């Protein structure tokens, strides 16, 4: 199996003789002969534009792909902007001891992380907690090992899955939140 993920042509000036325009493609594959049977690899192809078959083709292991993705992300400057004031969930405010506990946990364990709101599929009963008892509820479950695609497609769904390492990591957060909020 081989599935194309994305491809593009470099956009720097075509008249640059020292750096000819290149094209790149990213695919996922499980047919690498030298790899283990069925082992997924990310295939990264970089070629000089117009010279198909004379470029570099790398079959990258998952850990190598993650390192490359992080390196590319770190190389590009970015700035987070908040066009509107932050508001938590559907009702809970972000100016609460619980939100502060979430922020302080990240500051200690993932100092480069930024706590941002996210939207995902599924339903959680915190709506009833907030309405019935006026409770502050934030759906925060810190993860490191569970792939984002798994999180986005399974959280609060019938086939919910999470990496076992993230259960321990989130348990550390829950202990931190309890100690921070109630002492």
C-alpha positions in Angstrom: 0.0 0.0 0.0 1.2 3.5 -0.8 -0.9 6.6 -0.3 0.1 10.1 -1.4 -0.3 12.7 1.3 0.9 15.9 -0.3 3.2 17.3 -3.0 4.2 20.8 -4.2 6.7 22.7 -6.3 9.2 25.0 -4.6 8.2 28.7 -5.1 11.6 30.4 -5.2 12.6 32.3 -8.4 13.1 30.1 -11.5 16.1 32.2 -12.7 18.2 31.2 -9.6 21.0 29.1 -11.3 22.5 28.0 -8.0 19.3 26.7 -6.5 17.1 25.2 -9.2 13.4 24.8 -8.4 12.5 21.5 -6.7 9.4 19.5 -6.3 8.6 17.3 -3.2 6.1 14.7 -2.4 5.2 12.9 0.9 3.5 9.5 1.0 2.9 6.8 3.5 3.9 3.2 2.5 4.1 -0.2 4.0 5.9 -1.9 1.1 9.5 -1.0 2.0 11.4 -4.3 1.2 14.2 -3.6 3.7 11.7 -2.7 6.5 9.7 -5.1 8.6 6.6 -6.6 7.0 3.7 -4.1 7.2 5.8 -1.4 8.9 4.6 2.0 8.0 7.2 4.4 6.5 6.9 8.0 5.4 8.3 8.3 1.9 9.8 11.8 1.2 10.8 12.5 -2.4 12.7 15.6 -3.4 13.7 16.2 -7.0 14.9 19.0 -9.2 11.8 20.2 -11.1 11.7 18.5 -14.6 14.2 15.7 -13.6 11.9 13.0 -12.3 13.7 10.0 -11.1 17.0 11.8 -10.3 16.2 13.0 -6.8 16.4 11.8 -3.3 13.8 9.3 -2.0 13.9 8.6 1.8 11.8 5.9 3.5 11.6 7.4 7.0 10.7 5.5 10.2 8.0 7.1 12.4 10.5 8.4 15.0 12.7 10.0 12.2 9.6 11.5 10.7 8.6 13.1 14.0 12.1 14.5 14.4 12.0 16.0 10.9 8.5 17.4 11.5 9.7 19.0 14.8 12.8 20.4 13.1 10.8 22.0 10.3 8.3 23.4 12.7 11.1 24.9 14.9 12.8 26.4 11.8 9.8 28.5 10.9 9.0 31.5 13.0 5.4 31.9 14.0 3.4 34.0 16.4 0.2 33.0 18.2 -2.5 35.7 18.1 -5.8 35.8 20.0 -8.3 37.7 17.8 -10.9 37.3 20.4 -10.7 37.0 24.2 -10.2 33.4 25.4 -13.3 31.7 26.7 -13.4 28.1 28.0 -15.8 25.5 26.8 -19.4 26.5 26.2 -19.7 28.2 29.6 -16.7 27.9 31.8 -14.4 31.0 32.1 -10.7 30.7 31.7 -10.0 32.9 34.7 -10.3 30.0 37.2 -8.1 28.0 39.5 -8.7 24.9 37.3 -7.5 26.7 34.2 -4.5 28.0 36.1 -3.7 24.4 37.2 -3.8 23.3 33.5 -1.4 26.1 32.6 1.0 25.5 35.5 1.2 21.8 34.7 2.2 22.6 31.1 4.6 25.2 32.3 6.3 22.6 34.4 6.2 19.5 32.1 6.0 21.0 28.6 7.3 24.6 28.8 7.0 25.2 25.1 3.4 24.2 25.0 0.6 26.8 24.8 -2.8 26.1 26.3 -5.3 26.7 23.5 -9.0 25.9 23.0 -9.8 23.0 20.6 -12.9 21.6 19.1 -13.4 17.9 18.5 -16.1 15.4 17.7 -18.1 13.7 20.5 -20.0 14.6 23.6 -19.1 14.9 27.2 -21.4 15.3 30.2 -19.6 18.4 31.6 -22.5 20.5 30.2 -24.8 18.9 32.8 -22.2 19.4 35.5 -21.9 23.1 34.7 -25.7 23.6 34.5 -26.6 21.4 37.5 -24.0 22.5 40.0 -22.4 25.6 38.6 -19.1 23.6 38.3 -16.1 24.8 36.2 -15.3 22.2 33.6 -12.4 22.1 31.2 -11.8 19.1 28.9 -8.0 19.0 29.4 -6.2 15.7 29.0 -2.5 16.2 28.3 -0.9 13.8 25.8 2.5 13.2 24.3 2.4 9.8 22.7 -1.0 9.4 21.2 -1.0 10.5 17.5 -3.1 13.6 16.9 -5.2 11.8 14.3 -6.2 9.1 16.8 -7.1 11.7 19.4 -9.2 13.7 16.9 -11.1 10.7 15.6 -11.6 8.7 18.8 -11.9 11.0 21.9 -15.4 10.6 23.4 -16.4 8.2 20.7 -17.3 4.5 20.9 -13.8 3.4 19.9 -11.9 5.8 22.2 -8.2 5.0 22.4 -5.1 6.5 24.0 -1.5 5.5 24.3 -0.7 3.8 27.6 2.1 6.4 28.3 -0.4 9.1 28.1 -2.5 7.5 30.8 0.4 7.9 33.2 1.1 11.5 32.0 -2.5 12.5 32.4 -2.6 10.9 35.9 0.3 13.2 36.9 -1.8 16.1 35.7 -4.9 15.0 37.6 -2.8 14.8 40.8 -1.3 18.2 40.1 -4.8 19.7 39.5 -6.2 18.2 42.7 -3.2 19.5 44.8 -3.3 22.9 43.0 -7.1 23.5 43.2 -8.0 22.0 46.6 -4.7 21.7 48.3 
